[in-house]
Amino acid sequence: MGSGEESDGEISLTGTRVLYISYNGMLDPLGQTQVLPYLRELSQRGVEFTLMSFERTASLKTGGSEKCKELHASLAENGIEWDWLRYHQKPSLPATVYDVLQGLRYAYQVIRRKHFDIIHARSHIPATIALGLKRRFRLKMIFDVRGLMADEYVDANHWRKSSVAYRLTKNIERRAFRSADGVVTLTQKIWPVISAWEGLAGRDVVHEVVPCCADLELFKFDPVQRAQRRFCRASKAGSGRSFPVAGARQARPDQEADDTTQR
């Protein structure tokens, strides 16, 4: 869906303008590891990104203003324009509706001052915003599924299939599939399943797999540290005592669960 011409079997991305919407914050670990590396690499290949994210209050509390300034400057060096809005968590459904509305309002302002070719919606809430923008401004839309949000929440016993939240999310999912010009999934195995669903069945839609990634410059395998961690775990299991491991993050069970649901 790039706007350039083919060269050596590849499509030139130079000059393609993308509005990338993420409900995950760029100050959070997930945004730092699973969004920014992709955008920086594609920016080097000529894609012009405007990134809109929703930042959590917890990420903004301690030195949040300075962190934002530093990230703004860092992304600007890569040619990425970053706009962020505050994420609202409670009460769940009204807070999400509010975020969608403020996202639409802000995106309208951005699009009026800058032409875009594509909207990239990372998961379901951004897809809700992208649907309104696609209709209004006649833009191409990429639905970056990441996961089947409603079904995952049911599996985790957060929602019931009869709940309003589940039914609304599945409705948005169907509409996003129906409107998407391209779909991104985490794995190839899920594509034969969802490509037969309402909204995708019978349509010739561009599909790409973009798996989760790790920055090997930051996360390097260290056999000595692995041996130390295994020794400490074995010692803890055998004695019932807790042994601190250098560099390991201490977390309560509820914190670990929160991290899991945010991935």
Backbone as CSV, one residue per row, in Angstrom:
resi,resn,N_x,N_y,N_z,CA_x,CA_y,CA_z,C_x,C_y,C_z
1,MET,0.815,-1.203,0.000,0.000,0.000,0.000,0.847,1.249,0.000
2,GLY,2.106,1.108,-0.267,2.981,2.268,-0.336,2.665,3.099,-1.557
3,SER,3.097,4.354,-1.517,2.782,5.250,-2.625,3.882,5.309,-3.657
4,GLY,5.014,4.638,-3.420,6.133,4.697,-4.353,6.028,3.658,-5.430
5,GLU,7.011,3.676,-6.330,7.050,2.720,-7.418,7.935,1.542,-7.035
6,GLU,7.764,0.457,-7.750,8.543,-0.738,-7.466,9.980,-0.561,-7.926
7,SER,10.915,-1.081,-7.123,12.330,-1.020,-7.456,12.998,-2.268,-6.931
8,ASP,13.579,-3.065,-7.864,14.236,-4.316,-7.488,13.291,-5.242,-6.728
9,GLY,12.019,-5.280,-7.156,11.070,-6.196,-6.546,10.452,-5.688,-5.258
10,GLU,10.833,-4.497,-4.789,10.284,-3.943,-3.568,9.553,-2.641,-3.868
11,ILE,8.540,-2.347,-3.047,7.790,-1.107,-3.204,8.468,-0.019,-2.392
12,SER,8.732,1.089,-3.017,9.333,2.221,-2.306,8.309,2.829,-1.355
13,LEU,8.725,3.021,-0.105,7.843,3.597,0.901,8.071,5.093,1.063
14,THR,9.041,5.631,0.352,9.408,7.035,0.497,8.207,7.951,0.261
15,GLY,7.949,8.794,1.256,6.868,9.761,1.121,5.510,9.271,1.573
16,THR,5.392,7.982,1.929,4.113,7.467,2.423,3.845,8.041,3.812
17,ARG,2.712,8.692,3.974,2.376,9.338,5.239,1.372,8.488,6.011
18,VAL,1.747,8.135,7.225,0.949,7.210,8.032,0.601,7.841,9.379
19,LEU,-0.681,7.788,9.722,-1.117,8.137,11.070,-1.220,6.828,11.851
20,TYR,-0.333,6.644,12.813,-0.252,5.402,13.581,-0.892,5.655,14.947
21,ILE,-1.954,4.899,15.261,-2.689,5.089,16.508,-2.485,3.886,17.418
22,SER,-2.007,4.143,18.628,-1.769,3.079,19.602,-2.452,3.435,20.921
23,TYR,-3.201,2.487,21.474,-3.820,2.699,22.794,-2.816,2.414,23.908
24,ASN,-1.705,1.799,23.551,-0.599,1.602,24.491,0.280,2.842,24.474
25,GLY,0.795,3.206,25.649,1.625,4.389,25.753,3.048,4.142,25.287
26,MET,3.676,5.173,24.778,5.062,5.048,24.334,6.048,5.187,25.488
27,LEU,5.560,5.623,26.655,6.410,5.662,27.841,6.415,4.314,28.557
28,ASP,5.485,3.438,28.178,5.389,2.111,28.783,6.336,1.139,28.088
29,PRO,6.738,0.065,28.784,7.645,-0.922,28.181,7.128,-1.498,26.865
30,LEU,5.819,-1.737,26.793,5.283,-2.341,25.564,5.464,-1.402,24.372
31,GLY,5.163,-0.121,24.579,5.356,0.835,23.499,6.814,0.973,23.104
32,GLN,7.687,0.942,24.103,9.121,1.082,23.852,9.681,-0.095,23.058
33,THR,9.128,-1.290,23.285,9.702,-2.483,22.666,8.933,-2.987,21.449
34,GLN,7.616,-2.769,21.418,6.800,-3.364,20.365,6.215,-2.370,19.369
35,VAL,6.466,-1.099,19.557,5.981,-0.096,18.609,7.131,0.726,18.038
36,LEU,7.876,1.379,18.907,8.900,2.319,18.455,9.984,1.700,17.571
37,PRO,10.475,0.486,17.877,11.505,-0.079,16.981,11.018,-0.253,15.545
38,TYR,9.762,-0.681,15.373,9.212,-0.838,14.024,9.126,0.508,13.314
39,LEU,8.601,1.507,14.046,8.410,2.811,13.423,9.739,3.455,13.048
40,ARG,10.726,3.302,13.906,12.049,3.879,13.599,12.653,3.228,12.353
41,GLU,12.508,1.909,12.249,13.067,1.207,11.082,12.347,1.622,9.802
42,LEU,11.015,1.674,9.855,10.253,2.062,8.668,10.483,3.523,8.308
43,SER,10.721,4.346,9.331,11.019,5.756,9.075,12.309,5.900,8.281
44,GLN,13.279,5.039,8.580,14.540,5.059,7.837,14.332,4.672,6.373
45,ARG,13.244,3.939,6.109,12.945,3.518,4.743,12.042,4.504,4.010
46,GLY,11.774,5.648,4.650,11.054,6.703,3.957,9.625,6.951,4.381
47,VAL,9.096,6.143,5.314,7.723,6.363,5.776,7.694,7.568,6.712
48,GLU,6.714,8.442,6.515,6.563,9.623,7.363,5.437,9.355,8.372
49,PHE,5.828,9.144,9.627,4.872,8.758,10.659,4.452,9.948,11.515
50,THR,3.152,9.974,11.809,2.631,10.754,12.924,2.049,9.733,13.888
51,LEU,2.587,9.687,15.076,2.217,8.680,16.073,1.315,9.313,17.121
52,MET,0.144,8.711,17.355,-0.759,9.160,18.407,-0.934,8.033,19.417
53,SER,-0.581,8.301,20.667,-0.669,7.271,21.705,-1.448,7.794,22.901
54,PHE,-1.826,6.868,23.773,-2.539,7.207,25.006,-1.642,6.825,26.177
55,GLU,-1.215,7.830,26.938,-0.246,7.617,28.014,-0.940,7.466,29.362
56,ARG,-0.491,6.480,30.120,-1.072,6.196,31.434,-0.571,7.184,32.486
57,THR,-1.444,7.465,33.447,-1.112,8.405,34.521,0.130,7.969,35.274
58,ALA,0.258,6.667,35.520,1.410,6.163,36.271,2.723,6.463,35.559
59,SER,2.713,6.436,34.239,3.934,6.704,33.467,4.294,8.181,33.454
60,LEU,3.292,9.020,33.728,3.509,10.463,33.668,3.841,11.074,35.030
61,LYS,3.674,10.296,36.095,3.832,10.843,37.443,5.273,11.232,37.764
62,THR,6.185,10.280,37.674,7.568,10.520,38.062,8.394,10.975,36.860
63,GLY,8.668,12.262,36.811,9.468,12.790,35.711,8.813,12.650,34.367
64,GLY,7.473,12.581,34.343,6.766,12.355,33.090,6.996,13.436,32.052
65,SER,7.002,14.697,32.498,7.200,15.814,31.570,8.563,15.729,30.893
66,GLU,9.588,15.406,31.687,10.935,15.298,31.133,11.052,14.104,30.190
67,LYS,10.402,12.991,30.561,10.422,11.797,29.707,9.776,12.104,28.349
68,CYS,8.675,12.846,28.394,7.986,13.189,27.150,8.863,14.063,26.257
69,LYS,9.534,15.038,26.870,10.420,15.917,26.100,11.551,15.122,25.448
70,GLU,12.127,14.202,26.230,13.232,13.402,25.699,12.770,12.508,24.553
71,LEU,11.598,11.889,24.728,11.091,11.001,23.681,10.683,11.799,22.446
72,HIS,10.064,12.960,22.650,9.730,13.837,21.529,10.972,14.137,20.696
73,ALA,12.044,14.502,21.391,13.285,14.862,20.693,13.879,13.658,19.979
74,SER,13.851,12.511,20.642,14.410,11.291,20.053,13.640,10.876,18.798
75,LEU,12.308,10.923,18.872,11.495,10.535,17.718,11.623,11.552,16.585
76,ALA,11.741,12.813,16.950,11.900,13.850,15.918,13.170,13.623,15.113
77,GLU,14.217,13.126,15.779,15.464,12.823,15.068,15.257,11.737,14.023
78,ASN,14.255,10.865,14.273,13.921,9.805,13.325,12.852,10.242,12.330
79,GLY,12.439,11.510,12.416,11.414,12.008,11.501,10.012,11.606,11.890
80,ILE,9.807,11.232,13.167,8.497,10.795,13.651,7.888,11.892,14.514
81,GLU,6.695,12.316,14.159,5.964,13.302,14.955,5.109,12.557,15.970
82,TRP,5.227,12.907,17.236,4.502,12.192,18.294,3.523,13.114,19.002
83,ASP,2.261,12.712,19.002,1.214,13.390,19.755,0.628,12.386,20.747
84,TRP,0.405,12.813,21.968,-0.168,11.875,22.943,-1.338,12.484,23.694
85,LEU,-2.232,11.583,24.103,-3.394,11.947,24.904,-3.350,11.138,26.193
86,ARG,-4.053,11.600,27.185,-4.062,10.881,28.464,-5.026,9.692,28.405
87,TYR,-4.562,8.565,28.894,-5.367,7.333,28.957,-6.240,7.376,30.208
88,HIS,-7.516,6.993,30.052,-8.442,6.931,31.186,-8.881,5.483,31.390
89,GLN,-8.837,5.040,32.630,-9.057,3.622,32.926,-10.417,3.319,33.540
90,LYS,-10.900,4.174,34.445,-12.137,3.871,35.174,-13.078,5.065,35.106
91,PRO,-14.413,4.731,35.102,-15.038,3.411,34.925,-14.799,2.893,33.513
92,SER,-14.583,1.621,33.385,-14.005,1.023,32.187,-14.669,1.451,30.873
93,LEU,-15.941,1.140,30.688,-16.586,1.416,29.404,-16.732,2.913,29.131
94,PRO,-17.246,3.716,30.083,-17.323,5.162,29.824,-15.950,5.786,29.571
95,ALA,-14.922,5.303,30.286,-13.575,5.858,30.109,-13.059,5.564,28.703
96,THR,-13.319,4.359,28.212,-12.872,3.994,26.868,-13.615,4.798,25.805
97,VAL,-14.925,4.977,26.007,-15.714,5.792,25.069,-15.167,7.216,25.039
98,TYR,-14.833,7.752,26.199,-14.268,9.102,26.277,-12.943,9.171,25.505
99,ASP,-12.089,8.160,25.691,-10.807,8.139,24.987,-10.991,8.079,23.475
100,VAL,-11.964,7.296,23.027,-12.246,7.205,21.581,-12.679,8.568,21.036
101,LEU,-13.545,9.248,21.778,-14.040,10.549,21.323,-12.926,11.593,21.292
102,GLN,-12.086,11.605,22.348,-10.998,12.580,22.333,-9.953,12.214,21.263
103,GLY,-9.789,10.912,21.005,-8.891,10.482,19.938,-9.387,10.932,18.574
104,LEU,-10.692,10.809,18.335,-11.285,11.254,17.075,-11.128,12.762,16.900
105,ARG,-11.421,13.495,17.962,-11.338,14.954,17.888,-9.909,15.405,17.585
106,TYR,-8.950,14.785,18.259,-7.557,15.182,18.059,-7.059,14.768,16.677
107,ALA,-7.446,13.557,16.239,-7.022,13.071,14.923,-7.592,13.937,13.809
108,TYR,-8.831,14.422,13.973,-9.420,15.326,12.984,-8.542,16.551,12.808
109,GLN,-8.065,17.107,13.926,-7.217,18.297,13.867,-5.907,18.002,13.142
110,VAL,-5.328,16.832,13.437,-4.056,16.457,12.813,-4.222,16.270,11.309
111,ILE,-5.298,15.588,10.912,-5.511,15.294,9.489,-5.822,16.557,8.694
112,ARG,-6.476,17.518,9.321,-6.799,18.771,8.615,-5.543,19.577,8.283
113,ARG,-4.498,19.411,9.077,-3.276,20.181,8.798,-2.224,19.360,8.062
114,LYS,-2.456,18.053,7.897,-1.451,17.212,7.253,-2.131,16.078,6.496
115,HIS,-1.763,15.910,5.236,-2.343,14.836,4.427,-1.750,13.483,4.810
116,PHE,-2.614,12.453,4.876,-2.153,11.095,5.167,-2.620,10.143,4.070
117,ASP,-1.854,9.080,3.889,-2.223,8.026,2.950,-2.877,6.848,3.667
118,ILE,-2.395,6.566,4.872,-2.806,5.355,5.595,-3.017,5.660,7.071
119,ILE,-4.022,5.008,7.659,-4.172,4.976,9.118,-3.819,3.566,9.567
120,HIS,-2.896,3.463,10.515,-2.510,2.169,11.077,-3.084,2.094,12.493
121,ALA,-4.051,1.218,12.687,-4.724,1.085,13.978,-4.196,-0.141,14.705
122,ARG,-3.493,0.110,15.804,-2.908,-0.989,16.576,-3.924,-1.491,17.597
123,SER,-4.662,-2.510,17.219,-5.676,-3.175,18.032,-7.033,-2.474,17.942
124,HIS,-7.969,-2.925,18.783,-9.385,-2.642,18.590,-9.808,-1.207,18.919
125,ILE,-9.313,-0.638,20.015,-9.724,0.728,20.363,-9.242,1.716,19.301
126,PRO,-7.969,1.670,18.883,-7.553,2.524,17.771,-8.343,2.260,16.487
127,ALA,-8.761,1.001,16.284,-9.557,0.686,15.092,-10.900,1.412,15.132
128,THR,-11.448,1.573,16.331,-12.700,2.315,16.475,-12.512,3.755,16.008
129,ILE,-11.390,4.346,16.383,-11.070,5.706,15.949,-10.832,5.736,14.442
130,ALA,-10.085,4.755,13.941,-9.723,4.719,12.523,-10.941,4.572,11.617
131,LEU,-11.958,3.856,12.080,-13.152,3.664,11.256,-13.812,5.003,10.921
132,GLY,-13.909,5.880,11.929,-14.496,7.191,11.690,-13.647,8.036,10.754
133,LEU,-12.328,7.921,10.896,-11.410,8.698,10.051,-11.416,8.198,8.615
134,LYS,-11.480,6.885,8.437,-11.465,6.301,7.087,-12.676,6.772,6.285
135,ARG,-13.839,6.744,6.913,-15.054,7.170,6.213,-15.008,8.658,5.879
136,ARG,-14.571,9.444,6.859,-14.605,10.904,6.690,-13.576,11.391,5.677
137,PHE,-12.373,10.819,5.714,-11.279,11.346,4.897,-10.855,10.406,3.770
138,ARG,-11.539,9.259,3.635,-11.280,8.313,2.546,-9.814,7.867,2.511
139,LEU,-9.355,7.373,3.652,-7.970,6.918,3.779,-7.901,5.400,3.768
140,LYS,-6.746,4.862,3.410,-6.505,3.429,3.554,-6.360,3.109,5.039
141,MET,-6.779,1.909,5.424,-6.746,1.526,6.835,-6.086,0.173,7.012
142,ILE,-5.123,0.116,7.937,-4.511,-1.147,8.349,-5.014,-1.487,9.737
143,PHE,-5.609,-2.662,9.874,-6.062,-3.147,11.179,-5.014,-4.110,11.714
144,ASP,-4.246,-3.636,12.688,-3.188,-4.428,13.321,-3.822,-5.163,14.501
145,VAL,-4.240,-6.403,14.272,-5.122,-7.106,15.214,-4.463,-7.350,16.568
146,ARG,-3.223,-7.763,16.595,-2.501,-8.114,17.815,-3.110,-9.305,18.531
147,GLY,-4.380,-9.260,18.833,-5.057,-10.387,19.482,-6.556,-10.197,19.355
148,LEU,-7.308,-11.267,19.583,-8.761,-11.180,19.525,-9.241,-10.714,20.892
149,MET,-9.286,-9.415,21.072,-9.444,-8.774,22.369,-10.646,-9.288,23.162
150,ALA,-11.818,-9.293,22.546,-13.037,-9.690,23.262,-12.958,-11.135,23.739
151,ASP,-12.497,-12.018,22.875,-12.410,-13.436,23.232,-11.331,-13.679,24.292
152,GLU,-10.256,-12.919,24.225,-9.206,-13.054,25.233,-9.694,-12.618,26.609
153,TYR,-10.513,-11.565,26.652,-11.068,-11.102,27.926,-12.059,-12.116,28.492
154,VAL,-12.789,-12.794,27.611,-13.695,-13.860,28.077,-12.885,-15.027,28.624
155,ASP,-11.841,-15.428,27.915,-10.984,-16.532,28.368,-10.348,-16.235,29.721
156,ALA,-10.050,-14.956,29.965,-9.416,-14.553,31.230,-10.448,-14.268,32.319
157,ASN,-11.725,-14.520,32.020,-12.826,-14.310,32.971,-13.011,-12.847,33.366
158,HIS,-12.593,-11.924,32.482,-12.844,-10.502,32.728,-14.226,-10.101,32.211
159,TRP,-14.646,-10.712,31.113,-15.944,-10.421,30.519,-16.740,-11.712,30.340
160,ARG,-18.047,-11.526,30.148,-18.910,-12.622,29.712,-19.346,-12.353,28.278
161,LYS,-19.653,-13.406,27.554,-20.066,-13.218,26.164,-21.375,-12.451,26.052
162,SER,-22.145,-12.451,27.144,-23.412,-11.723,27.135,-23.247,-10.256,27.522
163,SER,-22.028,-9.857,27.901,-21.812,-8.495,28.388,-21.855,-7.483,27.248
164,VAL,-22.171,-6.238,27.607,-22.204,-5.154,26.627,-20.817,-4.935,26.033
165,ALA,-19.789,-4.979,26.899,-18.419,-4.735,26.435,-18.003,-5.762,25.382
166,TYR,-18.345,-7.035,25.613,-17.980,-8.088,24.657,-18.682,-7.860,23.323
167,ARG,-19.991,-7.606,23.373,-20.755,-7.462,22.142,-20.328,-6.219,21.350
168,LEU,-20.027,-5.139,22.067,-19.548,-3.933,21.395,-18.200,-4.163,20.712
169,THR,-17.304,-4.845,21.431,-15.964,-5.080,20.893,-16.009,-5.989,19.669
170,LYS,-16.841,-7.034,19.716,-16.972,-7.923,18.562,-17.590,-7.190,17.373
171,ASN,-18.503,-6.274,17.650,-19.101,-5.486,16.572,-18.053,-4.592,15.905
172,ILE,-17.222,-3.949,16.738,-16.139,-3.121,16.205,-15.169,-3.978,15.405
173,GLU,-14.864,-5.175,15.902,-13.953,-6.084,15.219,-14.466,-6.430,13.826
174,ARG,-15.757,-6.767,13.728,-16.354,-7.099,12.426,-16.298,-5.901,11.480
175,ARG,-16.616,-4.724,11.995,-16.587,-3.513,11.160,-15.156,-3.187,10.714
176,ALA,-14.203,-3.410,11.610,-12.804,-3.140,11.258,-12.325,-4.104,10.178
177,PHE,-12.672,-5.376,10.299,-12.309,-6.355,9.277,-12.953,-5.984,7.937
178,ARG,-14.201,-5.535,7.985,-14.930,-5.208,6.763,-14.328,-3.992,6.061
179,SER,-13.785,-3.057,6.842,-13.275,-1.813,6.276,-11.782,-1.832,5.990
180,ALA,-11.066,-2.781,6.579,-9.603,-2.778,6.475,-9.126,-3.054,5.052
181,ASP,-8.124,-2.292,4.635,-7.454,-2.541,3.363,-6.284,-3.499,3.558
182,GLY,-5.825,-3.602,4.814,-4.756,-4.530,5.162,-4.933,-4.983,6.600
183,VAL,-4.527,-6.219,6.865,-4.648,-6.790,8.212,-3.300,-7.337,8.641
184,VAL,-2.909,-7.006,9.860,-1.674,-7.525,10.445,-2.030,-8.451,11.592
185,THR,-1.409,-9.637,11.631,-1.602,-10.566,12.746,-0.246,-10.947,13.332
186,LEU,-0.296,-11.513,14.531,0.935,-11.929,15.193,1.490,-13.228,14.624
187,THR,0.588,-14.094,14.129,1.017,-15.391,13.607,0.289,-15.704,12.299
188,GLN,0.853,-16.615,11.537,0.227,-17.055,10.298,-0.942,-18.000,10.578
189,LYS,-0.864,-18.739,11.678,-1.860,-19.778,11.960,-3.264,-19.224,12.171
190,ILE,-3.361,-17.992,12.658,-4.689,-17.441,12.934,-5.384,-16.949,11.668
191,TRP,-4.620,-16.708,10.601,-5.205,-16.119,9.401,-6.259,-17.003,8.738
192,PRO,-6.038,-18.300,8.550,-7.103,-19.119,7.949,-8.397,-19.110,8.761
193,VAL,-8.285,-18.854,10.054,-9.472,-18.809,10.916,-10.231,-17.505,10.713
194,ILE,-9.544,-16.370,10.919,-10.260,-15.091,10.874,-10.577,-14.650,9.443
195,SER,-9.837,-15.141,8.458,-10.115,-14.744,7.073,-11.447,-15.313,6.585
196,ALA,-12.002,-16.275,7.327,-13.309,-16.838,6.980,-14.437,-16.162,7.750
197,TRP,-14.095,-15.224,8.620,-15.090,-14.543,9.436,-15.805,-13.454,8.640
198,GLU,-16.969,-13.060,9.181,-17.728,-11.976,8.592,-16.880,-10.703,8.538
199,GLY,-16.856,-10.082,7.394,-16.055,-8.881,7.211,-14.822,-9.143,6.370
200,LEU,-14.271,-10.364,6.480,-13.089,-10.732,5.687,-13.404,-11.791,4.645
201,ALA,-14.388,-12.620,4.914,-14.720,-13.725,4.006,-15.040,-13.202,2.611
202,GLY,-14.349,-13.773,1.619,-14.610,-13.409,0.229,-13.934,-12.129,-0.227
203,ARG,-13.145,-11.486,0.658,-12.460,-10.249,0.291,-10.981,-10.510,0.047
204,ASP,-10.440,-9.788,-0.914,-9.011,-9.890,-1.203,-8.295,-8.800,-0.402
205,VAL,-7.876,-9.152,0.808,-7.278,-8.181,1.726,-5.789,-8.497,1.901
206,VAL,-4.973,-7.452,1.873,-3.541,-7.636,2.118,-3.345,-8.120,3.552
207,HIS,-2.553,-9.182,3.725,-2.288,-9.721,5.059,-0.791,-9.875,5.269
208,GLU,-0.329,-9.424,6.427,1.067,-9.575,6.797,1.164,-10.046,8.246
209,VAL,2.184,-10.850,8.524,2.464,-11.288,9.895,3.589,-10.421,10.447
210,VAL,3.325,-9.781,11.577,4.350,-8.993,12.274,4.416,-9.524,13.708
211,PRO,5.336,-10.429,13.987,5.409,-11.017,15.329,5.989,-10.039,16.338
212,CYS,5.859,-10.385,17.609,6.518,-9.594,18.651,8.034,-9.690,18.451
213,CYS,8.736,-8.664,18.913,10.172,-8.627,18.658,10.932,-8.327,19.937
214,ALA,12.223,-8.508,19.892,13.117,-8.135,20.986,14.316,-7.420,20.393
215,ASP,14.712,-6.328,21.016,15.895,-5.588,20.599,17.116,-6.301,21.159
216,LEU,17.837,-6.985,20.295,18.972,-7.787,20.750,20.148,-6.940,21.205
217,GLU,20.082,-5.631,20.961,21.103,-4.743,21.512,20.826,-4.455,22.978
218,LEU,19.562,-4.583,23.381,19.180,-4.357,24.775,19.074,-5.646,25.561
219,PHE,18.543,-6.696,24.907,18.328,-7.968,25.577,19.302,-9.002,25.009
220,LYS,20.422,-9.141,25.681,21.462,-10.049,25.219,21.529,-11.279,26.115
221,PHE,21.703,-12.411,25.473,21.777,-13.657,26.224,23.087,-13.717,27.010
222,ASP,22.969,-13.989,28.308,24.126,-14.096,29.190,24.038,-15.432,29.921
223,PRO,24.832,-16.434,29.522,24.736,-17.765,30.130,25.051,-17.755,31.625
224,VAL,25.916,-16.848,32.077,26.249,-16.777,33.505,25.044,-16.318,34.315
225,GLN,24.354,-15.260,33.829,23.173,-14.782,34.529,22.068,-15.828,34.533
226,ARG,21.916,-16.546,33.432,20.894,-17.587,33.395,21.181,-18.660,34.426
227,ALA,22.449,-19.078,34.536,22.821,-20.097,35.520,22.561,-19.607,36.940
228,GLN,22.848,-18.316,37.200,22.607,-17.747,38.526,21.123,-17.744,38.857
229,ARG,20.303,-17.351,37.893,18.858,-17.306,38.137,18.305,-18.700,38.393
230,ARG,18.764,-19.673,37.622,18.281,-21.044,37.820,18.701,-21.582,39.175
231,PHE,19.919,-21.237,39.603,20.395,-21.669,40.910,19.540,-21.062,42.021
232,CYS,19.244,-19.767,41.904,18.436,-19.095,42.922,17.020,-19.661,42.975
233,ARG,16.437,-19.951,41.802,15.087,-20.526,41.789,15.076,-21.910,42.427
234,ALA,16.110,-22.697,42.110,16.193,-24.043,42.693,16.377,-23.966,44.201
235,SER,17.210,-23.017,44.660,17.446,-22.848,46.087,16.182,-22.410,46.797
236,LYS,15.445,-21.500,46.164,14.207,-21.009,46.757,13.177,-22.128,46.857
237,ALA,13.086,-22.940,45.809,12.117,-24.038,45.803,12.466,-25.074,46.872
238,GLY,13.754,-25.257,47.123,14.170,-26.271,48.085,14.076,-25.838,49.528
239,SER,14.228,-24.537,49.796,14.264,-24.077,51.182,13.059,-23.253,51.589
240,GLY,12.308,-22.781,50.606,11.178,-21.923,50.924,11.588,-20.494,51.184
241,ARG,12.887,-20.192,51.151,13.381,-18.838,51.365,13.471,-18.080,50.037
242,SER,13.501,-16.769,50.140,13.583,-15.927,48.949,15.003,-15.417,48.771
243,PHE,15.569,-15.628,47.587,16.916,-15.152,47.275,16.817,-14.059,46.226
244,PRO,17.275,-12.849,46.524,17.219,-11.778,45.520,18.176,-12.063,44.374
245,VAL,17.756,-11.689,43.175,18.581,-11.859,41.989,18.900,-10.489,41.439
246,ALA,20.162,-10.212,41.204,20.569,-8.901,40.702,19.902,-8.613,39.375
247,GLY,19.277,-7.443,39.289,18.657,-7.024,38.027,17.239,-7.511,37.848
248,ALA,16.760,-8.390,38.746,15.400,-8.909,38.603,14.417,-7.912,39.191
249,ARG,13.258,-7.720,38.518,12.251,-6.798,39.010,11.361,-7.504,40.017
250,GLN,11.210,-6.915,41.185,10.328,-7.470,42.189,8.904,-7.040,41.880
251,ALA,7.979,-7.990,41.842,6.602,-7.651,41.493,5.627,-8.470,42.320
252,ARG,4.514,-7.828,42.669,3.452,-8.550,43.347,2.682,-9.346,42.307
253,PRO,1.938,-10.392,42.728,1.160,-11.177,41.761,0.186,-10.325,40.957
254,ASP,-0.439,-9.314,41.621,-1.399,-8.499,40.889,-0.715,-7.622,39.855
255,GLN,0.518,-7.194,40.121,1.263,-6.413,39.136,1.600,-7.260,37.926
256,GLU,1.987,-8.501,38.183,2.338,-9.399,37.079,1.119,-9.652,36.214
257,ALA,-0.054,-9.790,36.850,-1.276,-10.008,36.088,-1.608,-8.794,35.234
258,ASP,-1.408,-7.596,35.798,-1.670,-6.390,35.031,-0.777,-6.315,33.805
259,ASP,0.526,-6.639,34.008,1.455,-6.612,32.874,1.023,-7.567,31.787
260,THR,0.522,-8.740,32.208,0.095,-9.751,31.242,-1.067,-9.262,30.413
261,THR,-2.042,-8.604,31.072,-3.223,-8.167,30.337,-2.931,-7.003,29.414
262,GLN,-1.812,-6.308,29.643,-1.495,-5.161,28.792,-0.724,-5.556,27.560
263,ARG,-0.248,-6.774,27.483,0.551,-7.170,26.329,-0.336,-7.482,25.138
